[in-house]
């Protein structure tokens, strides 16, 4: 198989970065817009004590929006890929445990959430969707170089400064 050019890999990474940013921004935005529904969704999983449901429901939307903004602008791209993947694994575990325990809930990943009728659960689709999001996060973890990212601009500036310093040292010798 022929090796893809660096620009193509950068473009694929950029699409992954923008896709993952959209996931976090939409998910967090919807949750932030309806805190009561977010509370109901977190409570429906029945894994947190009553004292933890409210703080988790309050922080989660803003954590997701922060992830989305950092991924969107490309700050700490590799780290954000790792953290995104870990959070998505937590989400998958939550959905899987709900399914295994016979709970009938909507995940609340993109709003709504909470109790639903038994025939309305979509656990396999939710897990597969999140696995797809993990693929985006994994790409950014393995190859964080993308187009139009702050990381790339900072890296280029540091390389330019190092090259400039090396040139001036060679010229003065």
Protein Blocks (a to p, Z undefined) as FASTA:
>chain_A
ZZddfklmmmmmmmmmmmmmmmmmmmmmmmmmmmmlmmmmmmmnopacfklmmmmmmmmm
mmmmmmmmmmmnopaklmmmmmmmmmmmmmmmmmmmmmmnopacdehlnggeijddfklp
ckkmmmmmmmmmmmmmmmmmmmmccghifklmmmmmmmmmmmmmmmmmmmmZZ
